[in-house]
């Protein structure tokens, strides 16, 4: 699914998503990643959403977000809360959704100037 044209001058905008592929700028990604307005971190996350662990959320914490979006692939899968307990202890909101919805939500929050970080897996 290609998203509507938008101003990419505000940071890394997700331009399109389909299962197994995310388009950010002129680059397509086919593996899990973390995206914020300032950075894209590749090679992130487990292959399956059931395998999230605390280590997967360290890259997100390092980006100092206000809001965290977690995209769990083609369907919404809630990870064990112990996996992202460090985020909750910092008072961060964590929204879990399928990766397509996570991409759209990330774009909306980024366009509002929010300090959002999305962890997206492709499963």
N, C-alpha and C positions, 0 to 999 in steps of 0.2 A: 504494500500500500504506500503510495507516494503521498506525502503530506503537502499541504498548501504552501505556496511560496511565502517565505518570511525573511526578515532581516537577520542575516547571520553575523552582523557586526556586534551583537550583544554577547557572543560566545558560541560554543559548540552547540549547534542546533541539529536535531535528528531530522533528516530530510525524507527518510523513508524506512519502512520496516516490512519485512515478510518473514515467515518462519525460516530461521537459519541465516538471516542477513539483515544488517542494520546499515543504513547509509548516513554518514556524518560528513558534511562537506563533500569533497570529491572522492572520499574513500569508503569502500564497503568493508564491513567487519562480519566475520562468520563465526567468531568465538566470543565467549563471554567478555564483558568489558564494564568499566566504570566510567561514567561520563559526568562532567560538571561543566559549567560555562567556561572554565579556564583550562581543563585538562581532559584527555582521554587516556585511560589506563587499560591496556589490552591484556589478554591472558588471565582474566579474572573469573573467579567463581567455579563451582563444581559443574560437572556435566549434567547432573540431575538435581532438581531442586530439593529433593529429600536429603541430599548430602551436604547442605550448607553447614559450616562450622564457624566458630568464633574467628578463626584466622581469615576467613573470607571478608569479614567486615572491618578488618584493620585498615585496608586501603581506603575504605569509605571514611573512617574516622579521621585519617590523615588529611582529608580535604576539608575538614571543619565545616560540615554542612549545618543548615538549619532544619532541612527536611530531607528525608531519605526515601527514595522510591526503589522498590525491589521488583524487578520483572522476572518472573519465574518460568518463562517459556510460553508454550502455546496455551497453557492453562494456569490458573491461579493455584498455587500450592503454598500453604503457610509453613515456613520452616519452624523448627523447634525454637521457641522463644529464648532458650539458653544460648543459641547460636548468636543472637544479636542483642544479648543482655547488655553489653557495653554501650550500645547506642541508647537503649532505654535508660540506663543509669545516668547518661548525660542529658536526659530530658529531650532527646530527639524524637520527632515523629517519624514512624516507619510505616509506609504504606506498601502493602503487598498486592500485586495484581499480575495479570498475564503481561508478557513483554510488549505486545502491541499497545495496550492501555498505558503501560508504564512510559513508553516513548512519547505518547501524546500528552500525558500528564506532565512529564519532564519539560516538554516544550512550553506548555502553558505557564508553569511556575517560573521557568527561566525568563520568559518574555515579561513576566511581572516583576522581574528584578530580584526574585527570591534566590537565596543561596542553597540551591538544590543539587543533590548528587543522586544519580541513578545507577544502581547495580543491575545489569541486564544479562541474563543467560539466554541461550538460543534453543534449549531443549524443546 
